[in-house]
């Protein structure tokens, strides 16, 4: 009888410990899964960033070339717009790079759990910048700037409006300085193409006038005096 009513091993306590262990393991797996997800998103974003950086190198040269062509056509405003577009894109690349670098540092920190929200917000911000880089101002838009149509002018006005609040006064000054530098280089190139007169060319001597044929003005005006 005593054996029937004797106390059994406290199973509930064992079950509670097992549940806590399972919960901790699930939490750890969830954290690893979230970190893996963040790392994958970060890698994808950085791959996009490298792709855009490489494309921007080619676009940068194209934008400068178009600016020179527009200057040659006396379209200084549109030439400046090309340089502003290049400045803007360079800034966007730097901004996206900064966002993703911050994310990379946070993922590697020991405070991963408390920074998850910041990390995913940082990824979102970086991707938003990357999405905007080529959305409004594609290289095809630059080709439109070369045209002299109402649509091209409307497109130029729209790009100018977008860039209006994106560049600081310092950025505007930098663009103006770059434009002046390009103008000076183009002027120097044109002057270098002009023919230069040789130093050994002699000026032809004028024919000498006989002294007898030279009459003083006073003598020509003199009249004979009557007796």
QUILIN-V177288 format. One line per field, one symbol per residue. ss: DSSP state (~ for helix, > for strand, _ for the rest). psi: psi as a letter, one per 30 degrees, with the letter a starting at -180 (. if undefined). burial: # if it has 24 or more other ideal C-beta (glycine too) atoms within 12 Angstrom, else .. Layout:
ss = ???
psi = ???
burial = ???
//
This chain:
ss = __________~~~~~~~~~~~~~~~~~~~~~~~~~~~~~~~~~~~~~~~~~~~~~~~~~~~~~~~~~~~~~~___~~~~~~~~~~~~~~~~~~~~~~~~~~~~~~~~_____~~~~~~~~~~~~~~~~~~~~~_____~~~~~~~____~~~~~~~~~~~~~~~____~~~~~~~~~~~~~~~~~~~~~~~~~_________________~~~___~~~~~______
psi = eefeglklkieeeeeeeeeeeeeeeeeeeeeeeeeeeeeeeeeeeeeeeeeeeeefeeeeeeeeeeeeeeefggieeeeeeeeeeeeeeeeeeeeeeeeeeeeeeeeflfheefgeeeefeeeeeeeeeeefegeeilfeeeeefflileeeeeeeeeeeeefegfkleeeeeeeeeeeeeeeeeeeeeeeffkkkkkfgkkkkkkkkkkeffjkkeeeffkkkkk.
burial = ..................................#..##.##..##.##..##..#..##.#######.##...#..################.###.##.###.##....#..#...##.##..##.##..##..#.#.##.###........##..##..#..##...#...#..##..##..#.........................................
//
